[in-house]
Amino acid sequence: MATAASIKIPDNVVQETLEAHAILWNQTFSYIKSMSLKCAVELHIPDAIHRHGMPITISQLLSSLSISQDKSRYLRSIMRVLSQERIFKSHITPSGEETFDLTPVSRLLLTASSFPHNPNTSPLVLLSLNHRIVDSHHQLSRWFHEPDATITPFVMTNGKAIWNLGRELPQFNDLINKTMECDSNFLMNVMASKGWLSFQGIGTLVDVGGGTGLMAAKLVEAFPGLKCIVLDLPHVIDMTERKTDKIQFIAGDMFVEVPHADVALLKWILHDWKDEDCVKILQILQRCKEAIPPKEKGGKVIIIDIVVGLKFNSHTSLQTQLLFDLHMLASCMGQERDESEWRNLFVTAGYRDYKIIPYVDHMRSIIEVYP
Ligand SMILES: C[S@@+](CC[C@H](N)C(=O)[O-])C[C@H]1O[C@@H](n2cnc3c(N)ncnc32)[C@H](O)[C@@H]1O
């Protein structure tokens, strides 16, 4: 009988198995990178390093954050993990001390008061890693067996759809709105500087699901002839302080009515809704179509969303798009679409033509759709 000691496994199989084992551990622990990032944002570590004005030691960082020096070993672990991911930069000084500095990534996490010219992207991290969303990912395998097609992983976890929960939990509503504001701020600055948006001769724009109106505020500032209407749910509109004579806020339901305008903007809206639920998605599009004039008169729907797998995609941005697709499944049973999936929606909704302006950031594109 062969004993374990007498079985000869070929070297290449041993090597392959060892590599596979290492990959498995690395993948299993990948979530710890995200959780370490969340911890760093919650502790305001980027602000502390920025205040310090030069690379910081763990001991200095602990003092700045008013954390006991007893925790030094563990904060160092978090900083080392995040430095591996280029969130921070570690350095050993000639005297052998380890210091940590900001990188372009952690500069995005500085709060406005700490660094006014940088878009503070922390809310985006905090919402995406909020326990209500992360817990929804724990439900995925159960969700695949769920017979009720209307139940989402988020509903299985939280008892309510994400947009309804915001109505009941003001803090969660606030986090969603802040996240959307920081993203609109970031994206609008990029699009304006690249000249990707043009509203010459356009009188009115309706921002469908436009949140608290930051995008609208940026648009009317950039295009003085433009007036905006922001449509969103009542508990979101209630939170806004941006009412001016150039921005009209309407509390309503985009599945029921979209106000008339020359152009309709749908930024980060359609990816919230599942394809199988296409009746709802097409309702949004059809309502926009009814609300806006024909192409010859400048009428169009502007969609800002991911188009998965467009040419010139880097490996990282394709991976982010694929992860975002699952993020949308967990949070609202939405999805990220490739070009053929987008085209199907437009054709089914009766639109004549569309144009894609690829990659306004490393994930998303602008799609102009014409009635
Ligand atoms: C992902 S956020 C995008 C917000 C904004 N367009 C942006 O990108 O900053 C989706 C928005 O859709 C709104 N929303 C969800 N269901 C809606 C509905 N039935 N009618 C109007 N707005 C809705 C949400 O309240 C939220 O503000």
The ligand as a MOL file (V3000), in Angstrom:
LIG
                    3D

  0  0  0     0  0            999 V3000
M  V30 BEGIN CTAB
M  V30 COUNTS 27 29 0 0 0
M  V30 BEGIN ATOM
M  V30 1 C -26.8300 57.1310 -7.2200 0
M  V30 2 S -27.7510 58.5360 -6.7570 0 CHG=1
M  V30 3 C -27.2620 59.6800 -8.0220 0
M  V30 4 C -27.4810 61.1030 -7.6210 0
M  V30 5 C -26.9660 62.1190 -8.6350 0
M  V30 6 N -27.5320 61.9270 -9.9390 0
M  V30 7 C -25.4670 62.0700 -8.7080 0
M  V30 8 O -24.9140 61.3390 -9.5190 0
M  V30 9 O -24.8160 62.7490 -7.9180 0 CHG=-1
M  V30 10 C -29.3950 58.0890 -7.2420 0
M  V30 11 C -30.4120 59.1500 -6.9480 0
M  V30 12 O -31.6810 58.7060 -7.4640 0
M  V30 13 C -32.6730 59.1270 -6.5430 0
M  V30 14 N -33.8820 58.3300 -6.7550 0
M  V30 15 C -34.0860 57.0260 -6.4450 0
M  V30 16 N -35.3310 56.6620 -6.7990 0
M  V30 17 C -35.9180 57.7590 -7.3310 0
M  V30 18 C -37.2000 57.9970 -7.8850 0
M  V30 19 N -38.1190 57.0260 -7.9470 0
M  V30 20 N -37.4790 59.2530 -8.3440 0
M  V30 21 C -36.5560 60.2450 -8.2740 0
M  V30 22 N -35.3220 60.0570 -7.7830 0
M  V30 23 C -34.9910 58.8250 -7.3130 0
M  V30 24 C -32.0140 58.9030 -5.2040 0
M  V30 25 O -32.6870 59.5890 -4.1700 0
M  V30 26 C -30.6030 59.4210 -5.4730 0
M  V30 27 O -30.4930 60.7870 -5.2190 0
M  V30 END ATOM
M  V30 BEGIN BOND
M  V30 1 1 1 2
M  V30 2 1 2 3
M  V30 3 1 2 10
M  V30 4 1 3 4
M  V30 5 1 4 5
M  V30 6 1 5 6
M  V30 7 1 5 7
M  V30 8 2 7 8
M  V30 9 1 7 9
M  V30 10 1 10 11
M  V30 11 1 11 12
M  V30 12 1 11 26
M  V30 13 1 12 13
M  V30 14 1 13 14
M  V30 15 1 13 24
M  V30 16 1 14 15
M  V30 17 1 14 23
M  V30 18 2 15 16
M  V30 19 1 16 17
M  V30 20 1 17 18
M  V30 21 2 17 23
M  V30 22 1 18 19
M  V30 23 2 18 20
M  V30 24 1 20 21
M  V30 25 2 21 22
M  V30 26 1 22 23
M  V30 27 1 24 25
M  V30 28 1 24 26
M  V30 29 1 26 27
M  V30 END BOND
M  V30 END CTAB
M  END
